[in-house]
Amino acid sequence: MTTTDRLFDISGSTWKIALKRLFELLFVVLTEDLAIDQQTVKDHLKLDYARAGVKGIPDYENLPSLNKPAKAGVANKRQRYHG
């Protein structure tokens, strides 16, 4: 399974993901799927997070797991009309 496939499995999308959420999803994939040490991933993502200018603190700094399921059945107005 590719990283993109895994991101889709977790988030239900591979595009229009908020940058902060993308960092959180990458943390999940890197630590849970690729078994990279959590602190190593945090250290590297922290540099990119700062460079990207994202405000706030990513959830992975506070939570043990971010493997949140995607919102199911929630369509925006355009999707409801064209679905």
Biopython code that builds the backbone (N, CA, C, O; Angstrom):
import numpy as np
from Bio.PDB.StructureBuilder import StructureBuilder

atoms = [
    (1, "MET", "N", (0.851, -1.175, 0.000)),
    (1, "MET", "CA", (0.000, 0.000, 0.000)),
    (1, "MET", "C", (0.898, 1.240, 0.000)),
    (1, "MET", "O", (1.869, 1.317, 0.753)),
    (2, "THR", "N", (0.564, 2.191, -0.841)),
    (2, "THR", "CA", (1.357, 3.416, -0.917)),
    (2, "THR", "C", (0.940, 4.385, 0.182)),
    (2, "THR", "O", (-0.106, 4.225, 0.811)),
    (3, "THR", "N", (1.769, 5.381, 0.397)),
    (3, "THR", "CA", (1.460, 6.405, 1.386)),
    (3, "THR", "C", (0.170, 7.126, 1.007)),
    (3, "THR", "O", (-0.646, 7.439, 1.874)),
    (4, "THR", "N", (-0.012, 7.386, -0.265)),
    (4, "THR", "CA", (-1.222, 8.061, -0.722)),
    (4, "THR", "C", (-2.453, 7.204, -0.441)),
    (4, "THR", "O", (-3.481, 7.725, -0.008)),
    (5, "ASP", "N", (-2.361, 5.906, -0.681)),
    (5, "ASP", "CA", (-3.476, 5.007, -0.376)),
    (5, "ASP", "C", (-3.806, 5.042, 1.109)),
    (5, "ASP", "O", (-4.973, 5.077, 1.497)),
    (6, "ARG", "N", (-2.785, 5.033, 1.918)),
    (6, "ARG", "CA", (-2.984, 5.040, 3.372)),
    (6, "ARG", "C", (-3.591, 6.372, 3.825)),
    (6, "ARG", "O", (-4.477, 6.389, 4.680)),
    (7, "LEU", "N", (-3.118, 7.484, 3.257)),
    (7, "LEU", "CA", (-3.710, 8.783, 3.594)),
    (7, "LEU", "C", (-5.194, 8.797, 3.248)),
    (7, "LEU", "O", (-6.008, 9.331, 4.001)),
    (8, "PHE", "N", (-5.538, 8.212, 2.115)),
    (8, "PHE", "CA", (-6.948, 8.136, 1.727)),
    (8, "PHE", "C", (-7.727, 7.266, 2.709)),
    (8, "PHE", "O", (-8.838, 7.625, 3.100)),
    (9, "ASP", "N", (-7.162, 6.128, 3.115)),
    (9, "ASP", "CA", (-7.838, 5.248, 4.072)),
    (9, "ASP", "C", (-8.159, 5.976, 5.372)),
    (9, "ASP", "O", (-9.235, 5.795, 5.942)),
    (10, "ILE", "N", (-7.226, 6.798, 5.837)),
    (10, "ILE", "CA", (-7.408, 7.488, 7.106)),
    (10, "ILE", "C", (-8.335, 8.693, 6.970)),
    (10, "ILE", "O", (-9.217, 8.901, 7.803)),
    (11, "SER", "N", (-8.132, 9.483, 5.919)),
    (11, "SER", "CA", (-8.833, 10.765, 5.822)),
    (11, "SER", "C", (-10.034, 10.766, 4.888)),
    (11, "SER", "O", (-10.887, 11.649, 4.980)),
    (12, "GLY", "N", (-10.111, 9.789, 3.991)),
    (12, "GLY", "CA", (-11.192, 9.771, 3.022)),
    (12, "GLY", "C", (-10.935, 10.676, 1.829)),
    (12, "GLY", "O", (-11.812, 10.870, 0.988)),
    (13, "SER", "N", (-9.728, 11.231, 1.759)),
    (13, "SER", "CA", (-9.373, 12.148, 0.673)),
    (13, "SER", "C", (-7.857, 12.172, 0.509)),
    (13, "SER", "O", (-7.115, 11.813, 1.423)),
    (14, "THR", "N", (-7.415, 12.594, -0.654)),
    (14, "THR", "CA", (-5.979, 12.814, -0.854)),
    (14, "THR", "C", (-5.724, 14.237, -1.321)),
    (14, "THR", "O", (-4.597, 14.579, -1.678)),
    (15, "TRP", "N", (-6.753, 15.068, -1.321)),
    (15, "TRP", "CA", (-6.588, 16.446, -1.731)),
    (15, "TRP", "C", (-7.448, 17.333, -0.846)),
    (15, "TRP", "O", (-8.367, 16.864, -0.175)),
    (16, "LYS", "N", (-7.139, 18.604, -0.856)),
    (16, "LYS", "CA", (-7.818, 19.593, -0.012)),
    (16, "LYS", "C", (-7.753, 19.208, 1.460)),
    (16, "LYS", "O", (-8.720, 19.394, 2.199)),
    (17, "ILE", "N", (-6.623, 18.677, 1.880)),
    (17, "ILE", "CA", (-6.395, 18.366, 3.289)),
    (17, "ILE", "C", (-5.670, 19.564, 3.889)),
    (17, "ILE", "O", (-4.644, 19.995, 3.363)),
    (18, "ALA", "N", (-6.189, 20.095, 4.969)),
    (18, "ALA", "CA", (-5.538, 21.223, 5.633)),
    (18, "ALA", "C", (-4.103, 20.834, 5.992)),
    (18, "ALA", "O", (-3.831, 19.693, 6.366)),
    (19, "LEU", "N", (-3.207, 21.786, 5.875)),
    (19, "LEU", "CA", (-1.791, 21.502, 6.082)),
    (19, "LEU", "C", (-1.525, 20.915, 7.466)),
    (19, "LEU", "O", (-0.751, 19.966, 7.594)),
    (20, "LYS", "N", (-2.149, 21.460, 8.492)),
    (20, "LYS", "CA", (-1.958, 20.927, 9.842)),
    (20, "LYS", "C", (-2.411, 19.468, 9.899)),
    (20, "LYS", "O", (-1.721, 18.627, 10.476)),
    (21, "ARG", "N", (-3.544, 19.172, 9.317)),
    (21, "ARG", "CA", (-4.057, 17.790, 9.300)),
    (21, "ARG", "C", (-3.135, 16.873, 8.502)),
    (21, "ARG", "O", (-2.942, 15.715, 8.870)),
    (22, "LEU", "N", (-2.561, 17.388, 7.403)),
    (22, "LEU", "CA", (-1.635, 16.585, 6.609)),
    (22, "LEU", "C", (-0.421, 16.175, 7.432)),
    (22, "LEU", "O", (0.031, 15.033, 7.349)),
    (23, "PHE", "N", (0.109, 17.103, 8.228)),
    (23, "PHE", "CA", (1.223, 16.762, 9.109)),
    (23, "PHE", "C", (0.808, 15.666, 10.084)),
    (23, "PHE", "O", (1.578, 14.742, 10.346)),
    (24, "GLU", "N", (-0.395, 15.764, 10.617)),
    (24, "GLU", "CA", (-0.879, 14.768, 11.571)),
    (24, "GLU", "C", (-1.044, 13.402, 10.903)),
    (24, "GLU", "O", (-0.709, 12.372, 11.488)),
    (25, "LEU", "N", (-1.559, 13.406, 9.687)),
    (25, "LEU", "CA", (-1.720, 12.152, 8.948)),
    (25, "LEU", "C", (-0.367, 11.527, 8.607)),
    (25, "LEU", "O", (-0.195, 10.312, 8.705)),
    (26, "LEU", "N", (0.582, 12.359, 8.208)),
    (26, "LEU", "CA", (1.927, 11.847, 7.915)),
    (26, "LEU", "C", (2.550, 11.229, 9.158)),
    (26, "LEU", "O", (3.234, 10.210, 9.071)),
    (27, "PHE", "N", (2.318, 11.837, 10.308)),
    (27, "PHE", "CA", (2.831, 11.272, 11.550)),
    (27, "PHE", "C", (2.288, 9.859, 11.755)),
    (27, "PHE", "O", (3.035, 8.950, 12.116)),
    (28, "VAL", "N", (0.998, 9.679, 11.526)),
    (28, "VAL", "CA", (0.372, 8.360, 11.687)),
    (28, "VAL", "C", (1.006, 7.354, 10.736)),
    (28, "VAL", "O", (1.393, 6.261, 11.150)),
    (29, "VAL", "N", (1.112, 7.717, 9.473)),
    (29, "VAL", "CA", (1.656, 6.790, 8.470)),
    (29, "VAL", "C", (3.108, 6.444, 8.793)),
    (29, "VAL", "O", (3.493, 5.276, 8.748)),
    (30, "LEU", "N", (3.904, 7.445, 9.116)),
    (30, "LEU", "CA", (5.326, 7.196, 9.375)),
    (30, "LEU", "C", (5.556, 6.364, 10.634)),
    (30, "LEU", "O", (6.447, 5.516, 10.662)),
    (31, "THR", "N", (4.759, 6.601, 11.672)),
    (31, "THR", "CA", (4.984, 5.884, 12.933)),
    (31, "THR", "C", (4.259, 4.546, 13.005)),
    (31, "THR", "O", (4.814, 3.571, 13.510)),
    (32, "GLU", "N", (3.042, 4.488, 12.512)),
    (32, "GLU", "CA", (2.265, 3.256, 12.633)),
    (32, "GLU", "C", (2.503, 2.293, 11.475)),
    (32, "GLU", "O", (2.635, 1.089, 11.694)),
    (33, "ASP", "N", (2.559, 2.794, 10.269)),
    (33, "ASP", "CA", (2.702, 1.915, 9.103)),
    (33, "ASP", "C", (4.162, 1.592, 8.799)),
    (33, "ASP", "O", (4.504, 0.453, 8.478)),
    (34, "LEU", "N", (5.008, 2.597, 8.902)),
    (34, "LEU", "CA", (6.426, 2.390, 8.583)),
    (34, "LEU", "C", (7.277, 2.130, 9.826)),
    (34, "LEU", "O", (8.479, 1.891, 9.719)),
    (35, "ALA", "N", (6.658, 2.175, 10.993)),
    (35, "ALA", "CA", (7.306, 1.852, 12.273)),
    (35, "ALA", "C", (8.566, 2.684, 12.539)),
    (35, "ALA", "O", (9.552, 2.176, 13.071)),
    (36, "ILE", "N", (8.523, 3.950, 12.167)),
    (36, "ILE", "CA", (9.627, 4.855, 12.480)),
    (36, "ILE", "C", (9.391, 5.406, 13.877)),
    (36, "ILE", "O", (8.259, 5.726, 14.241)),
    (37, "ASP", "N", (10.439, 5.515, 14.644)),
    (37, "ASP", "CA", (10.365, 6.003, 16.020)),
    (37, "ASP", "C", (9.603, 7.335, 16.089)),
    (37, "ASP", "O", (9.879, 8.256, 15.321)),
    (38, "GLN", "N", (8.650, 7.421, 17.012)),
    (38, "GLN", "CA", (7.817, 8.611, 17.144)),
    (38, "GLN", "C", (8.630, 9.881, 17.363)),
    (38, "GLN", "O", (8.351, 10.904, 16.737)),
    (39, "GLN", "N", (9.625, 9.833, 18.235)),
    (39, "GLN", "CA", (10.400, 11.035, 18.518)),
    (39, "GLN", "C", (11.194, 11.487, 17.295)),
    (39, "GLN", "O", (11.329, 12.686, 17.051)),
    (40, "THR", "N", (11.715, 10.541, 16.535)),
    (40, "THR", "CA", (12.442, 10.870, 15.306)),
    (40, "THR", "C", (11.520, 11.582, 14.325)),
    (40, "THR", "O", (11.891, 12.597, 13.736)),
    (41, "VAL", "N", (10.316, 11.042, 14.155)),
    (41, "VAL", "CA", (9.344, 11.648, 13.244)),
    (41, "VAL", "C", (8.962, 13.035, 13.740)),
    (41, "VAL", "O", (8.905, 13.979, 12.952)),
    (42, "LYS", "N", (8.698, 13.169, 15.039)),
    (42, "LYS", "CA", (8.345, 14.480, 15.600)),
    (42, "LYS", "C", (9.446, 15.503, 15.347)),
    (42, "LYS", "O", (9.170, 16.642, 14.969)),
    (43, "ASP", "N", (10.691, 15.093, 15.558)),
    (43, "ASP", "CA", (11.817, 16.013, 15.362)),
    (43, "ASP", "C", (11.900, 16.507, 13.928)),
    (43, "ASP", "O", (12.122, 17.695, 13.692)),
    (44, "HIS", "N", (11.724, 15.613, 12.975)),
    (44, "HIS", "CA", (11.809, 15.995, 11.560)),
    (44, "HIS", "C", (10.590, 16.801, 11.110)),
    (44, "HIS", "O", (10.724, 17.791, 10.390)),
    (45, "LEU", "N", (9.402, 16.370, 11.538)),
    (45, "LEU", "CA", (8.205, 17.104, 11.156)),
    (45, "LEU", "C", (8.170, 18.494, 11.793)),
    (45, "LEU", "O", (7.624, 19.434, 11.214)),
    (46, "LYS", "N", (8.750, 18.618, 12.978)),
    (46, "LYS", "CA", (8.776, 19.919, 13.654)),
    (46, "LYS", "C", (9.496, 20.965, 12.803)),
    (46, "LYS", "O", (9.066, 22.116, 12.731)),
    (47, "LEU", "N", (10.589, 20.561, 12.163)),
    (47, "LEU", "CA", (11.326, 21.479, 11.292)),
    (47, "LEU", "C", (10.469, 21.911, 10.104)),
    (47, "LEU", "O", (10.383, 23.100, 9.795)),
    (48, "ASP", "N", (9.846, 20.955, 9.450)),
    (48, "ASP", "CA", (8.999, 21.272, 8.297)),
    (48, "ASP", "C", (7.782, 22.092, 8.714)),
    (48, "ASP", "O", (7.370, 23.008, 8.003)),
    (49, "TYR", "N", (7.219, 21.762, 9.856)),
    (49, "TYR", "CA", (6.044, 22.470, 10.372)),
    (49, "TYR", "C", (6.378, 23.945, 10.583)),
    (49, "TYR", "O", (5.595, 24.823, 10.221)),
    (50, "ALA", "N", (7.536, 24.208, 11.165)),
    (50, "ALA", "CA", (7.968, 25.589, 11.402)),
    (50, "ALA", "C", (8.226, 26.312, 10.081)),
    (50, "ALA", "O", (7.842, 27.472, 9.925)),
    (51, "ARG", "N", (8.863, 25.646, 9.144)),
    (51, "ARG", "CA", (9.142, 26.248, 7.831)),
    (51, "ARG", "C", (7.865, 26.561, 7.066)),
    (51, "ARG", "O", (7.804, 27.542, 6.325)),
    (52, "ALA", "N", (6.850, 25.733, 7.242)),
    (52, "ALA", "CA", (5.590, 25.929, 6.527)),
    (52, "ALA", "C", (4.775, 27.071, 7.122)),
    (52, "ALA", "O", (3.832, 27.557, 6.498)),
    (53, "GLY", "N", (5.137, 27.497, 8.325)),
    (53, "GLY", "CA", (4.424, 28.598, 8.962)),
    (53, "GLY", "C", (3.045, 28.234, 9.461)),
    (53, "GLY", "O", (2.188, 29.107, 9.603)),
    (54, "VAL", "N", (2.815, 26.957, 9.729)),
    (54, "VAL", "CA", (1.525, 26.517, 10.230)),
    (54, "VAL", "C", (1.392, 26.978, 11.683)),
    (54, "VAL", "O", (2.315, 26.822, 12.483)),
    (55, "LYS", "N", (0.237, 27.542, 12.006)),
    (55, "LYS", "CA", (0.018, 28.032, 13.372)),
    (55, "LYS", "C", (-0.510, 26.908, 14.255)),
    (55, "LYS", "O", (-1.145, 25.966, 13.780)),
    (56, "GLY", "N", (-0.238, 27.027, 15.519)),
    (56, "GLY", "CA", (-0.716, 26.047, 16.468)),
    (56, "GLY", "C", (0.247, 24.881, 16.625)),
    (56, "GLY", "O", (1.335, 24.859, 16.051)),
    (57, "ILE", "N", (-0.187, 23.927, 17.413)),
    (57, "ILE", "CA", (0.617, 22.743, 17.696)),
    (57, "ILE", "C", (-0.099, 21.536, 17.096)),
    (57, "ILE", "O", (-1.297, 21.357, 17.317)),
    (58, "PRO", "N", (0.617, 20.710, 16.344)),
    (58, "PRO", "CA", (-0.038, 19.522, 15.776)),
    (58, "PRO", "C", (-0.501, 18.573, 16.881)),
    (58, "PRO", "O", (0.136, 18.474, 17.930)),
    (59, "ASP", "N", (-1.601, 17.883, 16.640)),
    (59, "ASP", "CA", (-2.166, 16.985, 17.637)),
    (59, "ASP", "C", (-1.209, 15.888, 18.061)),
    (59, "ASP", "O", (-1.269, 15.424, 19.199)),
    (60, "TYR", "N", (-0.326, 15.464, 17.164)),
    (60, "TYR", "CA", (0.569, 14.366, 17.526)),
    (60, "TYR", "C", (1.539, 14.749, 18.634)),
    (60, "TYR", "O", (2.170, 13.871, 19.222)),
    (61, "GLU", "N", (1.670, 16.016, 18.928)),
    (61, "GLU", "CA", (2.508, 16.438, 20.055)),
    (61, "GLU", "C", (1.828, 16.135, 21.391)),
    (61, "GLU", "O", (2.494, 16.050, 22.423)),
    (62, "ASN", "N", (0.503, 15.972, 21.371)),
    (62, "ASN", "CA", (-0.257, 15.764, 22.605)),
    (62, "ASN", "C", (-0.962, 14.422, 22.703)),
    (62, "ASN", "O", (-1.259, 13.959, 23.804)),
    (63, "LEU", "N", (-1.235, 13.788, 21.561)),
    (63, "LEU", "CA", (-2.041, 12.577, 21.573)),
    (63, "LEU", "C", (-1.226, 11.341, 21.195)),
    (63, "LEU", "O", (-0.306, 11.436, 20.382)),
    (64, "PRO", "N", (-1.551, 10.184, 21.775)),
    (64, "PRO", "CA", (-0.829, 8.966, 21.425)),
    (64, "PRO", "C", (-1.153, 8.459, 20.024)),
    (64, "PRO", "O", (-0.281, 7.878, 19.378)),
    (65, "SER", "N", (-2.378, 8.656, 19.528)),
    (65, "SER", "CA", (-2.722, 8.162, 18.200)),
    (65, "SER", "C", (-3.690, 9.106, 17.515)),
    (65, "SER", "O", (-4.619, 9.622, 18.137)),
    (66, "LEU", "N", (-3.468, 9.325, 16.244)),
    (66, "LEU", "CA", (-4.336, 10.217, 15.472)),
    (66, "LEU", "C", (-5.096, 9.476, 14.395)),
    (66, "LEU", "O", (-5.591, 10.097, 13.455)),
    (67, "ASN", "N", (-5.199, 8.194, 14.506)),
    (67, "ASN", "CA", (-5.829, 7.395, 13.469)),
    (67, "ASN", "C", (-7.348, 7.580, 13.534)),
    (67, "ASN", "O", (-8.091, 6.644, 13.827)),
    (68, "LYS", "N", (-7.786, 8.810, 13.252)),
    (68, "LYS", "CA", (-9.199, 9.150, 13.304)),
    (68, "LYS", "C", (-9.872, 8.726, 12.007)),
    (68, "LYS", "O", (-9.325, 8.944, 10.926)),
    (69, "PRO", "N", (-11.050, 8.123, 12.103)),
    (69, "PRO", "CA", (-11.741, 7.758, 10.873)),
    (69, "PRO", "C", (-12.253, 9.002, 10.152)),
    (69, "PRO", "O", (-12.487, 10.037, 10.775)),
    (70, "ALA", "N", (-12.419, 8.896, 8.867)),
    (70, "ALA", "CA", (-12.950, 10.000, 8.073)),
    (70, "ALA", "C", (-14.419, 10.202, 8.403)),
    (70, "ALA", "O", (-15.104, 9.271, 8.827)),
    (71, "LYS", "N", (-14.896, 11.420, 8.208)),
    (71, "LYS", "CA", (-16.315, 11.692, 8.378)),
    (71, "LYS", "C", (-17.053, 11.018, 7.233)),
    (71, "LYS", "O", (-16.770, 11.277, 6.063)),
    (72, "ALA", "N", (-17.980, 10.169, 7.567)),
    (72, "ALA", "CA", (-18.720, 9.446, 6.530)),
    (72, "ALA", "C", (-20.087, 10.067, 6.348)),
    (72, "ALA", "O", (-20.729, 10.483, 7.312)),
    (73, "GLY", "N", (-20.521, 10.126, 5.117)),
    (73, "GLY", "CA", (-21.862, 10.597, 4.832)),
    (73, "GLY", "C", (-22.048, 12.090, 4.922)),
    (73, "GLY", "O", (-23.188, 12.554, 4.936)),
    (74, "VAL", "N", (-20.992, 12.858, 4.984)),
    (74, "VAL", "CA", (-21.108, 14.305, 5.066)),
    (74, "VAL", "C", (-20.735, 14.876, 3.709)),
    (74, "VAL", "O", (-19.567, 14.870, 3.321)),
    (75, "ALA", "N", (-21.733, 15.365, 2.995)),
    (75, "ALA", "CA", (-21.487, 15.927, 1.667)),
    (75, "ALA", "C", (-21.759, 17.424, 1.699)),
    (75, "ALA", "O", (-22.659, 17.892, 2.396)),
    (76, "ASN", "N", (-20.970, 18.161, 0.937)),
    (76, "ASN", "CA", (-21.258, 19.584, 0.859)),
    (76, "ASN", "C", (-22.447, 19.796, -0.076)),
    (76, "ASN", "O", (-22.944, 18.847, -0.681)),
    (77, "LYS", "N", (-22.902, 21.052, -0.190)),
    (77, "LYS", "CA", (-24.104, 21.357, -0.957)),
    (77, "LYS", "C", (-23.992, 20.901, -2.412)),
    (77, "LYS", "O", (-24.937, 20.323, -2.948)),
    (78, "ARG", "N", (-22.860, 21.153, -3.051)),
    (78, "ARG", "CA", (-22.673, 20.773, -4.453)),
    (78, "ARG", "C", (-22.726, 19.251, -4.612)),
    (78, "ARG", "O", (-23.328, 18.756, -5.564)),
    (79, "GLN", "N", (-22.110, 18.510, -3.701)),
    (79, "GLN", "CA", (-22.108, 17.049, -3.787)),
    (79, "GLN", "C", (-23.523, 16.493, -3.634)),
    (79, "GLN", "O", (-23.877, 15.515, -4.292)),
    (80, "ARG", "N", (-24.324, 17.101, -2.783)),
    (80, "ARG", "CA", (-25.700, 16.620, -2.587)),
    (80, "ARG", "C", (-26.527, 16.799, -3.858)),
    (80, "ARG", "O", (-27.340, 15.937, -4.191)),
    (81, "TYR", "N", (-26.328, 17.906, -4.569)),
    (81, "TYR", "CA", (-27.090, 18.159, -5.774)),
    (81, "TYR", "C", (-26.634, 17.300, -6.951)),
    (81, "TYR", "O", (-27.443, 16.937, -7.805)),
    (82, "HIS", "N", (-25.327, 16.970, -7.001)),
    (82, "HIS", "CA", (-24.790, 16.245, -8.137)),
    (82, "HIS", "C", (-24.523, 14.783, -7.834)),
    (82, "HIS", "O", (-24.045, 14.059, -8.708)),
    (83, "GLY", "N", (-24.815, 14.324, -6.626)),
    (83, "GLY", "CA", (-24.491, 12.967, -6.224)),
    (83, "GLY", "C", (-25.500, 12.018, -6.676)),
    (83, "GLY", "O", (-25.379, 10.820, -6.419)),
]
sb = StructureBuilder()
sb.init_structure("model")
sb.init_model(0)
sb.init_chain("A")
sb.init_seg("    ")
for serial, (resi, resn, name, xyz) in enumerate(atoms, 1):
    if name == "N":
        sb.init_residue(resn, " ", resi, " ")
    sb.init_atom(name, np.array(xyz, "f"), 0.0, 1.0, " ", f" {name:<3s}", serial, name[0])
structure = sb.get_structure()
